[in-house]
Amino acid sequence: MCQALEELMEDKRNEGEKIGEKIGEMKGEIKGNLERTKIVVRNMLCRGYEIEDVCAIAECDSSLVEEVRKSMA
């Protein structure tokens, strides 16, 4: 009985590790996408695009555009 429980616990531990790795990958992907979006937003602002146009083209919220604009100053 103890052996069966130990194996079950090991399986669950391995499953948890796999889930943790997947979450880490997803977080990295999201962070990378955000950084690329910020680059696009900054380039558009440098070229004189209006905030509403930047939001529409980059598919982002105006708060992100404002954040990038403030970091440029």
N, C-alpha and C positions, 0 to 999 in steps of 0.2 A: 504494500500500500504506500509506504514512504517513497519507494522508487517511482511509482506512478505520479505521485504529487510533485516530486522533484522534476520529473520530465515535463509535467504540465507547466510548472513554474518557469522552467528553462524556455519552453516554447513561447510562453507569454512574454518573457524578458526579451527574447529575440524579436518577437512581433513588435514590442515597444520600441526597440532599437531601430527597426526598419521604419516605423512610423516617424520617429524622431529625425531620421536621416531625410525622409521625404519632406517633412516640414522645413528642415534646414534648407533643402534645395529650393523649395517654393519661396521661402523668405529671400534667398539670394536672387532668385529670378525677379521677384517683385522689386527689390532694391535696385537691380540693374535696369529694369524698365523705368523706374522713377528717375534714375540718373540720366538715362537717354532722353526722357521727356523734358527734364530740366535743361539739357543742352539745346534741344529744339526750341524750347520757349525762349531761352537766352538769345539764340541766334535770331529768332523772329523779332524780339524786342529791339535788338541792335539794328535791325533793318527797318524799324519804324512801324511795325504792325500794331494795330489797335488791340487792346486787351481782349475784346470780344472775338476778334478774328483769331487771335492766338488760341483762345479757349476752344473755339470751334475746330480749328485745324489740328491742334495737338490733342484734342479730346481730353481736356483737363479742366479743373475748377479754377475760377478766378483767384482763389486764395493761393494756389500754387504759382500762378503768374505773378502775383504781388510779392510773394516770397522771393522768387527769382529776381524780380525787378529791384527789390530792396538790397539783395546781396550784390547787385551790380554797382550800387552807388558807393 
